[in-house]
Amino acid sequence: MSIGLKLTERQRHGTKYVNMADEKNASLEEAKWWIERGPVKERPKEPYVGRGIIEKWAQALLKDYNQDQASRNVVDINRRVLHQAPLEPGQWGYVSLGVGNYSAAGLAKIKNSFKLPQTARAVIVDAGYSVRVLITDEPIGERIIDINFTPAPSLDYWVSGELVEEKTFSSIDDALKKLKTLVPTYL
């Protein structure tokens, strides 16, 4: 008995065909088998508490750290060093931190690479592995150029105790080359 439906060749042989859009969705869902779909489990995190001597020391040191106060202290130290150095205009001073000495050739290279303006003074702060150069003009401490000669040199420019500008250099030679023109403009 026939109902009058015409079957296609595919339907007569029992082959099941799926719409292509449905096939893409199914394969996409199968590809996501590795994604966890259950609720996210929050594991209680144990607060890190330093257990070694160094960790305890660092934790105690930084417990009440105030970055604004630290910034003021740096500026105050720079001013104090510059005021305490009995330098005449155009002179270089030297202060060692007692942790080693920067090479004499390196110090000479820094001093000879750029000329101080007539009324400026400079103090070299020797930390052994690196050198900081503090330069100021009249009035002493009003404008301070703080140059750190490390493997990645940097310059901080301070006016009236406020950090105005920061620069980094790719190398000591790059810093010395650029400082020839920068130092006079800052002072």
ABEGO torsion letter per residue (X at the ends): XBAGBBBBAAAAAGBBBBBAAAAAAAAAAAAAAABBABBBBBBBBBBBBBABAAAAAAAAAAAABBAAAAAAAAAAAAAAAAAABBBBBGBBBBBBAGAEBBBAAAAAAAAAABBBBAABBBBBBBAGABBBBBBBBOBBGABBBBBBBBABBBBBBBBGGBBABBBBBABAAAAAAAAAAAAAAAX
